[in-house]
Amino acid sequence: MNCLKNTRLKLIKKLITTILLPLFGLLYLLSKFFPRNSQIWVFGSAYGFEGNSKYLYCYTVENAPDIRAIWIAGSREDSRNIRSKGAEAHYRWSLPGIWLAFRSKYWFFNVCSSDVNYVASGGAWLVNLWHGVPLKKIHFDVDSHVNRHKTLSFIIRKIFLYTPDDEIYENLVSTSEYISDMSFSSALRVPAEQCLNIGYPRLDPLFWDQDYSSKWLKRWSSTHEQTFINKLKAYDKVFIFMPTWRDHAPHFIKEQNWDFIGLDKKLAKSNTLLILKLHPLTPLSLVKSVQHCSNIVLLDSGQDVYCILPHTHGLITDYSSIMFDYALLDMPICYFAHDLDDYLDKSREFYLPFDEVVYGPVVTTMEQVESFLLNPESAGGSNEARQRIKDLCFDYKDHDSSKRIVTHFTHS
């Protein structure tokens, strides 16, 4: 029922967008000639208050008093929640939200300018913070993305200038020169000299001390999130499972027939908690049985995990970019690569061979994953391989990524 409802909502949204395309095109043209204020910065995200834009926004609010930092929210609820924390936020389609998007010079977002509001982006300085170190090929490095120009939908949107996935960015924030040269320059068509290899704001929490983390959580996190993090202390071990999206198999986790109930009983005996965080595009309804578990917790798809990760003892993932971020914590990773060949053949190619970016056990069965959860110390792993990955992917390994970005744009 929920799936059918979501499908209907998507169709209605798509229909409304199509009807409004001429208006969007006109607004976009007007935005190119609108006077912009370099002291007004706007931030946004496609999946709520999360990601690199969230952490950069919070840092700007607290440490750059000369900058008017504004979160442009995708929902009225998000805008109210952020305002309750003493910061400025407006709903994307409210009059203040539209006006300030037109007036601000610097835009910061995680995917594309639609995270804020594409129709007002024409004259803005677009800074793509992106959302992960890419293992999988992305954007213009993917044949299906390049070929989308041939589709009727794209041609119609092109006529009315509504092509946020085809825009040009003034800057792209990356984690290292190596990563920019390997992927971002070609995939997002940003020249190397416009890639800012100064680190992701969302990685800052991985290096915070406990006092600062507690202070930050008290202001910026919900009571629910604070309570959840405090409860993690009651467990001997905490693991997090974060699988990536599959273009060819969106329901893969259901098709795997995981026995979450049986696993839950084993985890309870060892006082171990497993946090399940699916990709935002993966329906939570695929793992309904988790609702009946005591030692397996399903996070909302939009939940930010970067303040949770430092409280975990290991990660299970597959081909998600989280593998690179998590390496900074120097904790074990189990790579659940049960469909590697299919993924490469039917979903995405990789920038690097998979065996060159792993430093822990690569497994293919549920039983092997259980073994890792119950006895991670026996899984092994190469500290040298982990360090090599960190050195390739991160020019900086500290809590100052947000600071470097703010410094760059306040002095530019």
ABEGO torsion letter per residue (X at the ends): XAAAAAAAAAAAAAAAAAAAAAAAAAAAAAAAABBBBAABBBBBBAAEBBEAAAAAAAAAAAABAABBBBBBBABAAAAAAAAAAGBBBBBAABAAAAAAAAABABBBBAABAAABBAAAAAABBBBBAEAEBBABBBEAABAAAAAAAABAAAAAAAAAGBBAAABBBABBBBABAAAAAAAAAAAAGBBAAABBBAEBAAAAAAABBAAAAAAAAAAABBAAAAAAAAAAAABABBBBBBBBBBAABAAAAAAAGBBAAAAAAAAAAAGBBBBBBBBAABBAAABAAAAABAABBBBBAABBAAAAAAABAEBBBBABAAAAAAAAAGBBBBBBBAAAAAAAAABBBBABBAAAABABBBBABAAAAAAAAABAAAAEEBAAAAAAAAAAABABBBAAAAAAAAAAAAAX
